[in-house]
Amino acid sequence: MRSLQPLTLLLLLCTMPVWAAPHVPKNDHIVLERLPLKAGDATSRELRQLRDALAANPSDPAAAVGLARRYFELANAEGDPRYIGYAEAALRPWAATFEAPTEVVLVRALLRQYRHEFELSLRELDRVLQKQPDNTEAISWQFALHLVQADYAGARAACERLAPKATPLASAACFAVIDSINGKSRQAYAALSAALERTPPRNTEYQQWVLTRLAEMALRSGDRARAERHFKEAIATGLTDGFVLAAYADLLLDENRPVEVITLLRNWESSDVLLLRLALAAHALKSPDAARYIRALDDRFAAAALRGDRLHLQEEAHHRLILHNDPARAARLAIEGWAVQREPRDARLLMEVALAAKDRKVAEAALAWMDSTGYEDPRYRALAEAVRKIAK
């Protein structure tokens, strides 16, 4: 599983852009491991200033939220969950407080969704909206959480609630994302493209988000060349986003272009999600690096299991299926993952595992999802057809 793509989602949907479980240190002075930031770079300087502000006034919710949000952004950009532990540490003074400040409750909801505690996150968002009914950030996150759980009615209701407050492009995108999953990928692509032409993005984050959504919609309609063009445009914005890199790497792997995956991700071993793509590419190339990547993933998934961290069930299932040729274990992980997160790629994984295990039952939920949504991606439809041919 991957975390939602939160920063750019909010930048798109809100009228004004707004800026598992990892081990949480007992205080901010404990150094667990140095994160891959250079002492003199702008991000390090910014973090130092935010930490100093919080240290000067540990009970200031604004200082705590500022630091926690910045760590949250870094976790999503770089795919490194250690930042979430630091974010949680910043909010610790309110950890046992039900009546925490609203801004603290909102950021706490974001951290919960990162850990895939979606129901708890939705409860926190409900608390925010009880006090601030027009909080567009909270409504946007409701949309994202309903979407990732395949609650398309709930996602559409959030879009309708946002529409009066959102830009025309934002509103069009909100509905297009839902429609593209539910059998209308071409219409959704046309609607979002037209809205983009009428209202060009106001900032780079906005632009990258729209381009990534267009790439996904193009894939769903079977236009892989157009999808690749949009992914390249999204990456060319210069913004760091692990979600975009993983999505483009998946396209390259599907196209049997592992050398390009290695080039794209060679500096991304710190991200479990991207390390998996590196391992898959190296495995396809029979590269000596494959063994090192596989061992690193083995160690990370084992450590996550000891912590009770189930953030990357989807990645672990792929790891077991392809890199360890263990469809039985992959099936258990994929089914467990589907119980929490039901995005299209989770359905694809269930079908791939069912084929490898020659067990149609593994993919029954995915087949039902395909039927209910009318999902159009030719890759998925071919998988579903093959799975249906497995004897019950």
N, C-alpha and C positions, 0 to 999 in steps of 0.2 A: 504494500500500500504506500501511497504517497500522501503527504499532506496536501490539503487544498492549496490552490494557488491564490493566497489571500491578498497580498498587497495590491496586485494589479486588478484583482476582482473588485476590491473596494474603490480603487481609483476610477474604475469604469462606472460603477453603479451609483456612487454617491454624487450628488450635485456638486459638492466641493470635495476634491480629493483629500483623503485622510491617510495622513500617514497612520519510547514511550516509556513510560515515564522516565526521563533522565534522572540521574542521581542529583539531588539538590544539596549543595554544601550547607553546613550549619551556619556559616557566616560568610560575608563577602570577602574575607581575607584569606580563605582557604583556597589554594591553587591546586586544582585537580589535574589540569593539563593545559599547556599553552595552546591556544587556538591559533590557526594559521593567519595571523595578522602581523604586519611589520610595525615595529614600534613607532616609526616616523610617519606612517601613512595617515590619510585623513580620517579613516574609520577608527583607527586606534586613538587618535587625538580626540575624536568626538566621544568615544566610549569613556575615555579618561575623564573628560569634562562632566559627562552625565553621572559617572560613579562618584566623582568628587562632590557634585551637587547633592546627591543622595546621602553621602557620608556626612555632609554638613548638617543635614536635617532628615534623619531616617524615617520620621513620621510624616513627611510631606508626600501626599499621594501624587501630586503633579510630578515631583522628581522621580518617584518610584515608577510611575506609568511611563514617563519619558524614557527611562533606561530599559524597562521591560519591553516596550514597543521596539526599541532599536535592536535588542537581542532577537526579538521575534522576527523582525525583518531579515536579519542575518541568517537565522535558522532556515528560513524559507528560500533565501537567495542561494545559500551554499549547501543546503541539505544536511546540515550538521546539527543533530538534536541536542548537543551539549549546550548550545546557546539557550535552549528552553530552560535548562536547569538554572542558569544564571538569571533568566527572566523571572522564574518562580521565586528565586531568592530575593529579588528586589521587592516582590509583593508579599513577602512572608509576614510583615507586621499585621496584615489583614487576613491571614490564612484561616484563622478560626473565628472570624468576625462575620456574622451574617449580614449586618448592616454596614457593609463596607461602602466606601464612596462609589458612585455609579461608574466613574471612569476606571476604577480598579476592577469592578465586577465585569466590565466589558473586556478588558485585557485578559482577565482570568478565563473568560469564555474562549478567547482566541487560543490560549495555551491549552485548554482542554481539547479543543478540536484538533490541535496539532497531535495530541496523544490519541486521537480517534475516540475520545470520550464524547461522542456526538450528542447523546441524550442529555448529559450533564451540561454541555455547552449550550444547548437549546434552552435549558432551564435558566441558565445565567442570562442569556439574551432576553428571555421573557421578563426577568427581573428588571433589566435595563429599560425595556419598553414600557413596563408598568409606570416607571417614573418619567421616562422621556419617550412618549409615543412617536415622535417624529425623528428619532435617532436613525438616520439613514445608514449608518455603519452597521448598527445592530440588525436592521432589516436586511441589509445586503448579506450579512453572515447567515441569517435564517435561510435566505435563498440558497446559498452555497451548501448549507448542511442538508436541507431538504433534497437538493439535487444529488448529492453524493450518496444519499440513501434511497435513491430512485423514487422519492415522493414528489412526483412531478406536479401534482395538484397543489401541494404545499409551496413548491418553488414558484409556480405561476401566481399564487396568491401574494407571495412576497413581491413579485414583479409588479403586480397591480397596485400594491401599496406604495411601491417606490415610484411608479410612473409620474405622479403629479410633481414629484420633487426632483426628478432626474432630467438630464439633457435628452434631447431626441435620440442621439446616438446611443446613450446609455440604456434608454428604455427599449429601443429596437434590439440591442444586443441581449438584454435580459430575456426577452421572449424568444429570440432566435436560438439561443443556446438550448432552451427546452425543446423547441420545435425540431432542431437538428437531430436530437436523440430519438424523437418520436415520429420517425418516418417522413420528415419534411426537410431533409438536409439541403436539397437544391433550393427550395423556396427560402430557407433560413439563410443560406449563403447569399442569395440575391438580395434579400432584405437588409442584411448587415452591410453588404458591399455598397448598396445604394445609400444607406444612412451614413456610411463612412465618407462617401464622395460628397454628400451634402454638408457634412460637418466634420472636417479633418480633426484629428486628435489634438488636444491642447498641450499635451506633454508626452514625453518619451514612454513613460510607463503605460499610459493610456494606449499609445500606438502599439506597443508590444503585445498588450493583452488582446486587442482587436485582431492583430495579425495572427496570433496563435489560435484564436477561435475560428478565424477563416480557414486556417490550415486544417483544423479538425473537421470542419464542415466539408471541406473539399475531399478529405479522405473518406468521409462517410458516403459521399456521392460517387466514390470511385475515381476521382480525378487526382491521382497521386502526383503528377507533375506540378499541378497548381498548388497542391498542399506543400510540396517541397519548396516551391518558390516563397510561399508565405512563411514557412519556418525559417528559411534563410534570411528573409527580411526582418523577422522578429529578432533573430540572433544579431543581425547587423546593427540593431539599435544600440548595441554596446552595453546593455544592461545585463547584469548577472542574474540568471533565473534557472535554477536546476530543473524546474518542470519543463520549460521549453527545450532544454538540452536533452532531457530524457525522451520527450515526445519525438524529437527529430532523430535521436539515436534509434528509437524503435522503428521508425520508417526506414532508416538505412539498414537495420538488421533484417527487416522484412524484404528489402531489396537485395539482400546478400551482398552488402557493401561494408564488410567489417573493417577494412583498412581505414575508411573514412570515420568510423566510430572511434577507433583508436586515436586518430588525429584530433577529433572533436573533444574527446574527454580525457586526454592523457594527463591533465593536471587536476583531475577531479576524484582522486582515490579516497578523499575524506568523506565523500557522500556515499552512503550505502546504496542508494538508488542508482547513482551513476557508476559506482564500482561494479554493480551487477552487469550493466551494459558493457563495460570494459571487459569483464570476464567472459561474457557471451561472445564478444567480438574476438578476443584472444583465443577462445576455445574453437571458434569457427576457422581461425587461421592456423590452428595447431601451434600457436606461439608458446615458447617456454614461459612467457609471463602468465599464461593461463593458470598454471598450478599455484603461483603466488597469489593471484587474485582470488582463486577459489579458497585457498587457506585463509586469507584475510576475511572473506565472507563467512566461512565456517566459524571463525573466532568471534566475529561480530554478532552473528545470530545466536551463538551459544551464550555469549555475555548478555544479550538482550533477554534471552529466556530466563536466565538466572535473576535478572532484575524484574521479571514479570512484564517486560516491555514487548508489546505486540504491534508495534508501529508498522513493521514492514513484512506483514504476512504475505502480501502479494509477491514481493521480491524474493522472500525465502522460498515460496512455492515454486517460482521459476527456477531458482537456484537448485532445488531438489530435483525438479523435473528434468532439466536440460544438462546441468553440470554434474549431477550425481546419478542420473538415470534412475530415479526413485519415484515412480508415479504414485505409489501407495501413500508415501509420506506427503508428496505434493498435493494429493487429493485432500488429505486431512487439513492441510494448511489453507488450501483454496476455499474449502467449504467453511472453515472457521472465519476466513476473511470476508466471505460473502455475507455472513451473518451481521457484520459490522458495516461494511462499505459495499455499495452496489453500483459502481460505475461501469461503463462499457468494457473497459479493459479487464475488470474483474469477471465479467461474463465470458470474455474471450478465454481467460485463463481456465475457467471451469471446463470449457469445451475442449481446450487443448489437453488438459489433464485427463478428461474422460476418454479421449481418443487414445492417449498413451496407455491408459489403464484398461482400455477396452471395457469400460463400465459406464453405460449410459446414465445410470442413476446419479453419478457425480455431477452431471450437467443439467439435470432436470430443472433446477431453478433458473439457470441461464437460458434454457430453451423457452421456459415460460415467459421470461423477461423479453426475449426476442419476439415472441408472439404478441405480447401486450403492447410493446412499443413500436413494432414495425421497423426496427432498426435496419438501416439500409446498407451499411458497409459491406461490400462484396466479400471481403475476407471473412467477416463474421457469418454471413449467410452460407458461404461454402463450408465453414466449420459446422454450423448447425445442421446442414444437410448430411454431412459425414457422420455426425453423432447420432442422428436419427436412424441411420442404417445399422447401428450397433444393436444386436439382438438384446431384447430385454431379459 
